[in-house]
Amino acid sequence: MASAIFDRAPNLGILLRYVCGKYLEGKADEIKEYNIAVEAFGRPPDFDKRRDSIVRVEAHRLRKRLQQYYEQEDGARHELRIEIPSGSYVPVFVANAPRVEAAMETWPAPLPAPVLVPLERVTARPRWRLVWLWVTAVAMALVAGAVYFPRHGEARAGRVAAPAVAASASVLHPAAVSDDAVRIMAGTTVRNYTDALGAVWSGDRNFTGGAARTVPFRAIARTKDGTMFLKYREGDFQYDIPLKPGVYEMRLFFAETAYGEGNVDGGGETSRLFDVVVNGRPVLEFFDVISDAAGYNTADVKVFKDIEPAADGSLHLQFISRKAFAFVNAIEIVPGERGRLRPIRMLARESGYTDTLGRVWAPDAYSAGGRIVLRQQEVALTPDPGIYQSERYGNFSYAIPVAAGSYSAILHFAESWHGPGRPDGGGVGSRLFDVYCNRVPLLRDFDIFAEAKGGYRALERRFTGLKPNAQGKLELAFVPTRNYACVNAIEVLDEGR
């Protein structure tokens, strides 16, 4: 993505990131012309491929650009190359012939070159070198999220890959894009990274002590941008961040990638404990990321409101090791409102949305389980049918991080599958499910069709007085009773008490 071939072709970058991202998520079956048009290129839900050929045209251009790239010196050095076969949009990973012979030296039996290397086959025999070659080739091509690979290594300055536009940390909370906001990706050398909502992140800065660390690629749960959790600052260190006078919200991002079953250092809970101190006041003591996130290799966000700079005009953040080294993956500080958090609004879809009132809705985040699906028919009884264009369905949950306080949650639903004229027919009683907040029931045997009095009709349910659990999260669980649970969008509003 950093090469001159793609520099002036943003649509090709969007397409390449989308199809490879879906493949890496194990969702190759979703790489279809309609999904690419709507999810990647922002076409409306009524997209008709007979009238709009954007996907076919851009795919044709992408195939030519990829071929050109791998014919150049930089691309020719890759052990693997990415191809989009004609008649398909699903990527395949092909060994470059000059590299295959060396890579096969340790293989149990010789193979002809070039060799198609499907994901299932590579992961089935992790001792083969192509496991690492495949991961490296895909990661460098995607530049997905916050991991950027310098062309000749991080030790050589000034050769950092160009930033991509993708869903990153600030998308998890749709804070306004502001010159007064501070967003730092710890342990990275990237200069500027713009996320899907236009918020700009910098590389590591304003720190004293500690060391930058990187871990090999692996899946990170409860985030759409797991790569941002693969770099971090570790040790006993401090950030001194200049801020204008005022009140701010702060989010600290963590994922334990060193300790835990299968990770390099093994162990689990209590393997790493540390404190975080803000302007001399402890805000986290003996903090255990694995326990707080309910898992290793899992994104964990800690939220703090009413943050202000110290008398010297800086916010002083100390990370103090208790057992093993303290660490942090990213820091976000945005202008806030005294006594309450900004509203959190999320859609069960891959892209953001601005409603008729000008409110920004972030893409799906904090989720585990279930899957997202697009719905084509417009929903009635709402000025914003775009909120209901997709849904998450299945047996799933959201762990939404918030600061201490009391909150309202507004859940948005529309029955877009069951009912007269649908493939499964049915209607009242076709879909029943429960909703819990921190294990307390909010809805029992909830029937969207019955409550909305029909299909394709917007329905909201509001709940007040919700308190975060001990880990600072509102954990919303959607549990099926008959067929699948589903939700279209979620709002969380601070009640200011």
SVG drawing of the C-alpha trace seen along z (x, -y; Angstrom):
<svg xmlns="http://www.w3.org/2000/svg" viewBox="-49 -26 68 62">
<polyline fill="none" stroke="black" stroke-width="0.4" points="0.0,0.0 3.0,-2.3 4.2,-1.8 3.9,-4.5 1.7,-2.1 -1.1,-2.4 -0.3,-5.9 -2.9,-7.7 -5.4,-4.9 -7.5,-5.1 -10.3,-2.9 -7.8,-0.1 -6.5,-0.3 -10.0,-0.2 -10.8,2.9 -7.5,4.7 -7.9,4.1 -11.5,5.2 -11.1,8.5 -8.0,9.5 -9.4,8.4 -12.6,10.5 -10.4,13.5 -8.2,13.2 -11.4,13.0 -12.5,16.3 -15.4,14.6 -14.4,15.4 -18.0,16.4 -19.0,12.7 -16.6,11.4 -19.3,10.7 -20.0,7.9 -22.9,6.5 -21.1,6.5 -18.0,4.9 -20.1,2.2 -22.1,1.3 -19.5,2.0 -16.3,1.0 -17.4,-1.7 -20.3,-3.1 -23.0,-2.4 -26.6,-2.5 -28.4,0.8 -30.4,0.7 -27.1,1.2 -27.8,3.0 -24.7,4.5 -26.5,4.3 -26.5,0.5 -23.3,-0.1 -20.1,1.7 -17.8,0.1 -16.8,3.3 -15.9,5.1 -14.1,2.1 -12.0,1.5 -11.3,5.3 -9.9,5.3 -7.7,2.3 -6.5,4.0 -5.5,7.1 -3.4,5.1 -1.8,3.0 -0.9,6.1 0.7,7.6 2.7,4.4 3.8,4.3 5.1,7.8 7.1,7.2 8.9,4.4 12.0,4.8 10.2,4.4 7.4,6.8 9.7,9.3 11.4,9.8 8.3,11.0 8.1,14.7 4.4,14.6 2.2,12.4 -1.5,11.6 -3.7,12.3 -7.4,11.7 -8.4,14.4 -10.6,13.4 -14.2,14.2 -13.7,14.0 -13.0,11.4 -11.5,13.8 -7.8,13.3 -5.3,16.2 -1.7,16.2 0.8,17.6 4.5,18.4 6.9,16.4 8.9,19.0 12.4,17.7 11.5,18.0 9.7,21.3 12.8,23.5 14.4,22.0 11.2,22.1 10.7,25.8 14.1,27.0 12.5,28.1 9.3,29.3 8.6,33.1 8.1,33.5 8.9,31.4 6.2,29.4 6.0,27.8 6.3,24.0 4.5,21.7 2.3,23.2 -1.2,22.0 -1.1,21.7 -4.6,21.8 -5.0,20.6 -6.2,24.0 -3.1,25.7 -0.7,23.2 -2.2,23.2 -2.5,26.9 1.4,27.3 2.7,24.4 6.3,25.7 6.5,24.8 8.2,21.5 5.3,20.3 3.2,19.7 5.5,16.7 5.9,15.8 2.2,15.7 1.5,13.6 4.3,11.1 3.1,10.7 -0.5,10.1 0.3,7.8 2.6,5.6 0.0,5.3 -2.9,4.5 -1.2,2.0 -4.5,2.6 -5.0,0.6 -2.1,-0.8 0.8,1.6 3.0,0.0 6.0,1.7 9.0,-0.5 10.3,0.5 13.8,1.3 13.1,1.8 12.3,-0.5 15.9,-1.3 16.2,-3.3 14.3,-6.6 12.0,-8.2 10.7,-5.1 7.5,-4.5 4.6,-3.2 1.8,-5.7 -1.2,-5.6 -4.3,-3.8 -7.9,-4.8 -9.5,-2.0 -11.4,-1.4 -9.1,-2.1 -9.3,-2.8 -11.2,-6.1 -13.9,-4.4 -14.6,-2.4 -15.8,-5.7 -17.0,-8.3 -15.4,-11.3 -15.4,-14.5 -12.4,-15.1 -10.7,-18.0 -7.4,-19.8 -7.5,-19.6 -7.6,-15.7 -4.5,-13.6 -4.3,-10.1 -1.0,-8.2 -0.2,-4.7 2.4,-3.5 5.5,-1.8 5.0,-2.8 6.9,-5.1 4.0,-6.0 3.7,-9.7 0.0,-10.2 -2.7,-7.7 -6.3,-8.7 -9.0,-6.4 -12.5,-5.8 -14.0,-8.8 -11.3,-11.2 -9.5,-11.2 -5.7,-11.4 -3.4,-9.3 0.3,-9.9 3.2,-7.6 4.7,-7.3 5.6,-10.6 5.8,-12.6 7.2,-9.6 10.1,-9.0 11.4,-5.5 10.2,-2.1 10.8,-0.3 8.8,0.2 7.7,3.8 6.1,5.7 4.5,9.1 3.8,11.4 0.4,11.1 -2.5,12.8 -6.2,12.3 -7.4,9.9 -10.9,10.4 -13.5,7.6 -12.0,5.2 -12.2,4.7 -8.7,3.4 -6.6,6.0 -3.3,4.9 -3.2,1.7 -2.7,4.0 0.4,5.7 2.7,2.7 3.1,1.2 5.4,-0.6 6.6,1.6 8.5,1.1 8.4,-1.7 7.6,-4.8 5.7,-8.1 3.9,-10.3 3.8,-14.0 1.2,-15.2 0.6,-19.0 -3.1,-19.9 -5.0,-23.1 -7.0,-24.0 -10.3,-22.2 -12.0,-18.9 -11.2,-15.8 -12.1,-12.1 -9.3,-9.6 -9.2,-6.1 -6.3,-3.7 -6.1,-0.7 -4.6,2.7 -4.4,6.3 -2.3,8.9 -0.3,10.6 2.7,11.9 1.0,13.9 -1.8,16.4 -2.1,19.9 -0.3,20.2 1.4,16.8 5.2,16.7 5.4,16.2 2.5,18.6 0.8,18.0 -2.5,16.2 -4.1,14.1 -1.7,12.4 1.2,12.9 1.4,9.2 0.2,6.5 0.8,2.8 -0.4,-0.6 -1.5,-3.7 -1.2,-7.1 -2.7,-10.3 -1.3,-13.6 -0.1,-11.8 -3.5,-10.1 -3.7,-6.3 -6.5,-5.4 -5.6,-1.7 -3.9,0.4 -2.5,3.9 -4.2,3.8 -4.5,7.2 -5.4,6.9 -6.3,10.6 -8.7,10.5 -10.2,7.2 -10.7,8.2 -11.8,11.7 -9.1,13.1 -5.7,12.8 -5.4,11.5 -8.5,9.5 -8.9,5.8 -9.5,3.9 -10.3,0.2 -10.3,-1.7 -12.3,-5.0 -11.9,-8.0 -13.9,-11.2 -13.2,-14.7 -9.5,-14.5 -7.6,-17.8 -4.0,-18.9 -1.9,-19.6 -0.8,-23.1 2.1,-23.0 -0.2,-22.5 0.5,-18.8 -1.2,-15.5 1.2,-13.2 0.6,-9.5 2.8,-7.1 2.9,-3.3 4.4,-1.5 5.3,2.2 4.2,4.4 4.8,7.9 6.4,8.1 6.4,4.9 3.7,2.3 2.5,1.6 0.0,-0.3 -1.0,0.0 -2.6,-3.3 -3.8,-6.6 -6.7,-8.7 -7.6,-12.1 -10.5,-14.1 -12.4,-17.2 -15.2,-16.2 -18.0,-17.5 -17.7,-17.7 -19.5,-14.9 -20.5,-12.9 -19.1,-11.0 -19.9,-11.8 -22.7,-9.7 -21.6,-6.3 -23.5,-5.3 -22.6,-2.2 -24.2,-0.4 -24.0,3.3 -22.1,2.7 -18.6,2.2 -18.8,-1.6 -19.9,-4.7 -23.0,-6.8 -24.2,-10.3 -27.9,-10.6 -30.4,-13.4 -29.6,-15.2 -25.9,-15.2 -25.0,-12.6 -22.1,-10.3 -22.6,-6.6 -19.4,-4.5 -19.0,-1.0 -19.6,2.1 -17.1,2.5 -16.6,4.3 -18.5,7.4 -17.9,11.1 -19.9,13.8 -22.6,13.6 -22.1,12.1 -23.1,9.0 -25.5,9.2 -26.7,6.5 -30.5,5.9 -31.7,4.5 -35.3,3.4 -35.8,0.0 -37.2,-0.2 -40.2,-2.3 -41.2,-4.5 -37.8,-6.2 -36.2,-9.3 -32.9,-7.3 -33.4,-4.0 -29.6,-3.8 -29.4,-2.8 -31.2,0.4 -29.4,1.4 -27.5,4.1 -27.7,6.2 -25.7,8.5 -27.4,11.8 -26.6,15.0 -25.7,15.6 -23.4,12.6 -22.4,9.9 -21.0,6.4 -18.6,5.3 -18.8,1.5 -16.3,-0.4 -17.5,-3.4 -16.4,-5.4 -18.0,-5.1 -21.6,-6.5 -25.1,-5.7 -26.1,-5.2 -29.1,-4.8 -28.9,-2.3 -31.1,-2.5 -31.3,0.6 -32.5,0.3 -34.3,3.2 -36.1,4.1 -37.4,7.5 -36.0,7.9 -36.0,11.7 -39.1,13.3 -42.6,12.4 -44.9,12.8 -43.1,12.9 -39.8,13.7 -37.9,17.0 -38.7,18.4 -42.2,16.9 -43.5,16.7 -44.3,13.6 -45.2,13.3 -43.2,15.8 -40.7,16.6 -37.8,15.0 -37.6,14.8 -34.5,13.8 -33.3,12.4 -31.2,9.3 -29.1,8.9 -26.9,6.1 -24.2,7.4 -26.2,10.6 -29.4,8.7 -32.3,9.4 -33.5,6.4 -35.8,8.3 -37.2,11.8 -38.5,13.7 -38.4,10.4 -40.3,10.6 -39.4,7.7 -42.2,8.6 -44.9,8.6 -43.6,5.4 -43.3,3.5 -46.5,4.9 -44.9,6.1 -41.6,6.4 -39.3,3.7 -40.5,1.3 -38.1,-0.5 -38.4,0.3 -36.4,-1.2 -36.1,0.0 -34.6,-2.3 -33.2,-1.2 -32.1,-3.6 -30.0,-3.5 -27.5,-1.0 -24.2,-0.7 -20.9,0.6 -19.6,3.8 -16.4,4.0 -14.3,4.0 -15.9,0.7 -18.1,2.2 -21.7,2.5 -21.8,6.0 -24.9,6.5 -25.7,10.1 -28.2,11.2 -29.2,14.8 -31.5,16.7 -34.6,18.5 -36.1,19.3 -34.0,18.7 -31.3,16.0 -31.0,12.9 -30.3,9.7 -29.7,5.9 -29.2,3.1 -27.7,0.3 -26.8,-0.6 -26.7,-3.9 -25.2,-4.5 -25.9,-7.9 -24.3,-9.1 -27.1,-10.2 -24.6,-12.5 -25.0,-10.9"/>
</svg>
